[in-house]
Amino acid sequence: MASASARHILVKSEEECNKLKQEIEGGTDFAEAAKQHSQCPSGKDGGSLGEFRPGQMVPEFDTVVFNDEVGKVHGPVKTQFGYHLIEITERND
């Protein structure tokens, strides 16, 4: 069974999400950005969500984590919670 580890930053607007993505691509530390900006409780852990399997996260999140490139920052990804930047840290297919 596939599993993955990821970290994310959850914000309210697509605009804020894009701005943070640019900052991270420009060298800002993902974990620091998560601590400062994420609306999710995982922010205090640098956005880390630990390890999970398909179906444990909302579908939009799962699609990115189990299909897109590992080690890159993906997003904005819109879910019912807001807008996410997602970094897939590990995936076992």
N, C-alpha and C positions, 0 to 999 in steps of 0.2 A: 504493500500500500504506500502510495506517495505521501511524502510529508515535506514541509518547508519551514524555514524560519524567516521572519521578516521584521522590519521595524517601520513605523509610519509616523507621520505628522498629520493631525486632523485639525483643519481650520474651517471657518464658516463660509469664506468666499473663494471663488475660483481665482480672483485677482490676487488675494493674499497667498494662495497656494502657488501661483506662478512666480510671484516675487520671491518666495522662499526657495523655490526650485532654482531660480537664477543665482541666489546667494550661495546655495549649496554647491552648484556647479562651479561657482567662482571661488570655492575654497572654504566656505563656512562649514564647520563640523555638523554633521547630521544630528548627532545626539544632543549637541548644544542647542541647535535650532528647535528640536523636539521639546527640550526642557523649557525653553522660553515661550514657545508659541502653540504647542499642541493642546487641543481641548480634551484630549483623551487622557485618562489616568496613567496610561503607559508613558506619557511624556516625561514623567519624573524618572523613568528608567531609560531615558534616551530614545523613547519610542518603541522599545523592544516588545514584541508580542510573543516571543518564545517560539516553540515548535508547535505546528498544528497540521491537521490533515484536511483534504478537500471536504467542503461542506460545513466546516466549523466557523467560517467567516461568511459575511454576506456575499452573494454571487458576484457582484462587480469586483470585489476584492480578490476572491478566489481566482477569477479569470486571469487577472494580472499575475498573481503570485505563482500560479501553476503553468503559465504559458510564456511569460515574458523573460527577458534576459536577467540572469542573476548578477548582482553587484552594481546594477544601475538604479538610478532614482526614476521611478515612473509616476506619472500623474500630470495634472490633477485627475484623480479618479473620483467621480461623484457617487456617493451612496446616500442612504436615508439619513446618515449622521452628519454629512457635510462633504468637504473636499479633502482628499488624502494625497499625500506624497508617500509612495511606498518604495522601500528598498528591500529587495529580496536578498537576504544574507546567505541562505543555503537552501538547496532543494535536492531531495532524493526521490528519483522517479521510480 
